Amino acid sequence: MIEIQPGSDVDIDEYHAMRCAVYAVDYPELPTPTRQATAAVLAVPPVHLGERLMWQAHLDGRLVAAATSYLPVDGNEHLAIAQLFVHPEFRRQGIATELLRAITPVLRERGRTSIEGRHVTEGGAGDHWTKALGFRAVHTTLTQILNFGEVDRGRWEVAVPEGYRLVRWIGAAPDDVVESYASARNAIADAPAGLVTPKWSVDRVRRVEAGLAKHGVECRTVVAVDPDGEVVGLTELEYRPLNPMRLMQGDTAVLAAHRGHGLGLAMKAAMLRWFTADRDGLREIWTNTGADNTHMVEVNLRLGFETARRSNVVSLRL
Ligand SMILES: CC(C)(COP(=O)(O)OP(=O)(O)OC[C@H]1O[C@@H](n2cnc3c(N)ncnc32)[C@H](O)[C@@H]1OP(=O)(O)O)[C@@H](O)C(=O)NCCC(=O)NCCS
C-alpha cells in the first residue's frame, strides 16, 4: 500500500539515494548529485517560483517517490509547476499517477488550473508518462554548464559597449535604481518560456530579495545603465552556501531597444570576473535557456558554457 505524506520532513540520505538512482537512469548526461547538492535543494527553494509544497510516497516504509510543486504569483496564479520522480526500482506500478492524483486537489484548492512539468527528456520515461496523462510539450529548454576548471577565462575579457555603464550589487537593489530595475526585469517576458513570466514591480523585487536573504542565498546582480540613468539590462547569479561549488544563473534580459550591442555578453562576462575574483572553490555554473533563444544560448557558449542537455516543459489543464 502506497502512503503519501505532505511536507518536507524527509530523511536526507534516503532522499539523496533515490535522487542519485533517478539521475543515473533519467539524466545520465548530468553529473551525479552530491549529498551537499541534495541537502541544498531540500533546504533552499527557488524563491522566485513561489511557495513550495512537497510530498513523499512510501511503500512498506521505503521512500519510493517524491513530488514538489511551486505556486508562482504576480500574474501566474493559475499555474502550478510540478516535479515528480519515482525510484527506478518501483516504476510502472502506477505510483506516479497515484501521486499526481493525490496532489491535484491541493493544487486546485489553491486556485491552480494548469500544471507544468519541467526537464522532461524527449523519448524518456517522463515523456511517455506525461503523454499518457495528456500533457503536451509547450517549450524546449537547454541546460548549459560552465566548468570553472576547464574554461578559458580570457573569454570573459569583454568591453562594455559604448554609451553604457555597468552597476552591480549583492542582495538588495539600491533604492535609486530599483524602480527602473523592476521595470527592466519585465524584458524577460520576451524570452520564449513555458512559464508565463511574472509581472515585476518594486514590491516583487523586494519580496524576492527578502526570500533569498532568508534562505542565505547570495544573489549578485549586474545591470547595464544607459546615459539617462535607466536600467536597460540585467543578469543575476546565485551562490548558495549550502552548495558552495555550484552557482545558479537567474534571469538575464536586455530591453528590446538596446539589444544587438553586446550588453548581454558584457554583463555576464563582468559577473564572471566579479564572482571569480572574490570566491574560491567554485566548480560550475548551471543555467537553463529556451532552445529557440538563440542569442542567449550563443552568449553562453561564447563565455565557455557547454550545452549538457535538452528537455521539454510540458503542460496539462487541471
Ligand atoms: C515519469 C515517472 C514519474 C513515471 O513514474 P511511474 O510510477 O513509473 O509511472 P506510472 O506507473 O504511473 O505510469 C503510468 C502510465 O504512464 C506510461 N508510462 C510511464 N512510464 C513509461 C515508460 N517508461 N515507457 C512507456 N510508457 C510509460 C504508461 O502508459 C503507464 O501505464 P502502464 O504501466 O500501465 O503501461 C518516472 O519514470 C520518473 O521518475 N522519471 C524521471 C522523472 C520525470 O521525468 N518526471 C516526470 C516529469 S515531472
The ligand as an SDF file (V2000), in Angstrom:
LIG
                    3D

 48 50  0  0  0  0  0  0  0  0999 V2000
    7.9060    9.6190  -15.1780 C   0  0  0  0  0  0  0  0  0  0  0  0
    7.8110    8.8050  -13.8960 C   0  0  0  0  0  0  0  0  0  0  0  0
    7.4750    9.7840  -12.7520 C   0  0  0  0  0  0  0  0  0  0  0  0
    6.7250    7.7350  -14.0590 C   0  0  0  0  0  0  0  0  0  0  0  0
    6.5920    7.0130  -12.8530 O   0  0  0  0  0  0  0  0  0  0  0  0
    5.7900    5.5950  -12.7950 P   0  0  0  0  0  0  0  0  0  0  0  0
    5.3390    5.4200  -11.3940 O   0  0  0  0  0  0  0  0  0  0  0  0
    6.6320    4.5510  -13.4140 O   0  0  0  0  0  0  0  0  0  0  0  0
    4.5420    5.8910  -13.7610 O   0  0  0  0  0  0  0  0  0  0  0  0
    3.1380    5.0970  -13.7720 P   0  0  0  0  0  0  0  0  0  0  0  0
    3.3680    3.6990  -13.3450 O   0  0  0  0  0  0  0  0  0  0  0  0
    2.1370    5.8820  -13.0270 O   0  0  0  0  0  0  0  0  0  0  0  0
    2.8160    5.1380  -15.3470 O   0  0  0  0  0  0  0  0  0  0  0  0
    1.5010    5.2860  -15.8410 C   0  0  0  0  0  0  0  0  0  0  0  0
    1.4780    5.1190  -17.3460 C   0  0  0  0  0  0  0  0  0  0  0  0
    2.3820    6.0680  -17.9630 O   0  0  0  0  0  0  0  0  0  0  0  0
    3.0250    5.4280  -19.1190 C   0  0  0  0  0  0  0  0  0  0  0  0
    4.4500    5.2450  -18.8340 N   0  0  0  0  0  0  0  0  0  0  0  0
    5.1200    5.5180  -17.6860 C   0  0  0  0  0  0  0  0  0  0  0  0
    6.4370    5.2460  -17.8190 N   0  0  0  0  0  0  0  0  0  0  0  0
    6.6110    4.7860  -19.0820 C   0  0  0  0  0  0  0  0  0  0  0  0
    7.7430    4.3440  -19.8220 C   0  0  0  0  0  0  0  0  0  0  0  0
    8.9820    4.3020  -19.2630 N   0  0  0  0  0  0  0  0  0  0  0  0
    7.5690    3.9480  -21.0930 N   0  0  0  0  0  0  0  0  0  0  0  0
    6.3450    3.9560  -21.6620 C   0  0  0  0  0  0  0  0  0  0  0  0
    5.2100    4.3720  -21.0020 N   0  0  0  0  0  0  0  0  0  0  0  0
    5.3550    4.7770  -19.7390 C   0  0  0  0  0  0  0  0  0  0  0  0
    2.3550    4.0900  -19.2570 C   0  0  0  0  0  0  0  0  0  0  0  0
    1.2170    4.3060  -20.0620 O   0  0  0  0  0  0  0  0  0  0  0  0
    1.9760    3.7720  -17.8300 C   0  0  0  0  0  0  0  0  0  0  0  0
    0.9240    2.8390  -17.7440 O   0  0  0  0  0  0  0  0  0  0  0  0
    1.2690    1.2570  -17.8670 P   0  0  0  0  0  0  0  0  0  0  0  0
    2.4460    0.9640  -16.9730 O   0  0  0  0  0  0  0  0  0  0  0  0
    0.0020    0.5960  -17.4060 O   0  0  0  0  0  0  0  0  0  0  0  0
    1.5920    0.9990  -19.3030 O   0  0  0  0  0  0  0  0  0  0  0  0
    9.1820    8.1090  -13.6080 C   0  0  0  0  0  0  0  0  0  0  0  0
    9.5780    7.3670  -14.7280 O   0  0  0  0  0  0  0  0  0  0  0  0
   10.3020    9.0670  -13.2660 C   0  0  0  0  0  0  0  0  0  0  0  0
   10.5180    9.3400  -12.0920 O   0  0  0  0  0  0  0  0  0  0  0  0
   11.0100    9.6400  -14.2860 N   0  0  0  0  0  0  0  0  0  0  0  0
   12.0540   10.6290  -14.0600 C   0  0  0  0  0  0  0  0  0  0  0  0
   11.4760   11.9970  -13.6760 C   0  0  0  0  0  0  0  0  0  0  0  0
   10.4580   12.5270  -14.6450 C   0  0  0  0  0  0  0  0  0  0  0  0
   10.6650   12.5110  -15.8540 O   0  0  0  0  0  0  0  0  0  0  0  0
    9.3290   13.0300  -14.1260 N   0  0  0  0  0  0  0  0  0  0  0  0
    8.1950   13.4940  -14.9110 C   0  0  0  0  0  0  0  0  0  0  0  0
    8.2270   14.9350  -15.1560 C   0  0  0  0  0  0  0  0  0  0  0  0
    7.9230   15.9580  -13.7730 S   0  0  0  0  0  0  0  0  0  0  0  0
  1  2  1  0
  2  3  1  0
  2  4  1  0
  2 36  1  0
  4  5  1  0
  5  6  1  0
  6  7  2  0
  6  8  1  0
  6  9  1  0
  9 10  1  0
 10 11  2  0
 10 12  1  0
 10 13  1  0
 13 14  1  0
 14 15  1  0
 15 16  1  0
 15 30  1  0
 16 17  1  0
 17 18  1  0
 17 28  1  0
 18 19  1  0
 18 27  1  0
 19 20  2  0
 20 21  1  0
 21 22  1  0
 21 27  2  0
 22 23  1  0
 22 24  2  0
 24 25  1  0
 25 26  2  0
 26 27  1  0
 28 29  1  0
 28 30  1  0
 30 31  1  0
 31 32  1  0
 32 33  2  0
 32 34  1  0
 32 35  1  0
 36 37  1  0
 36 38  1  0
 38 39  2  0
 38 40  1  0
 40 41  1  0
 41 42  1  0
 42 43  1  0
 43 44  2  0
 43 45  1  0
 45 46  1  0
 46 47  1  0
 47 48  1  0
M  END
$$$$
